[in-house]
Amino acid sequence: MLDIIIDQNLCCGSGECIKVCPEKAISLVNGKAVLDADRCDSDGLCIPACPKGAIDYEDDYAGVGCGF
């Protein structure tokens, strides 16, 4: 399963991701979205909800491969 990550540098704290998460796995801490990985089912509903593109699937293979 792919894990969801939230880029704290991009997060604007709009809370849109919180509204769409059925598992209630995202909360705001100090004005930034924070993910509770134990509650997250990685359905990705939060990804398009973020107006800043701060949420995505973690790419375990970034920088690995044949260079294409």
C-alpha positions, 0 to 999 in steps of 0.5 A: 500500500502506498503511504500518504505524505503531507509536505509541511512547506506547501501546506497552507492550513486550509483544512480542505483535506480534513473535510474530505477524510472519512477516517478523520486521519488529518488534523491541524497542528500549529496551522498545518495539516498532520496525518495520523498514519494509523488511521489513514487508509490511503484512499487518496481523497485528500490529495485533490482536496488540497489547494496547494498540492501539499498532499501526495502518495509517498514515492518509495522509489524516487531517485531509484532506477535507470535514470529515465 
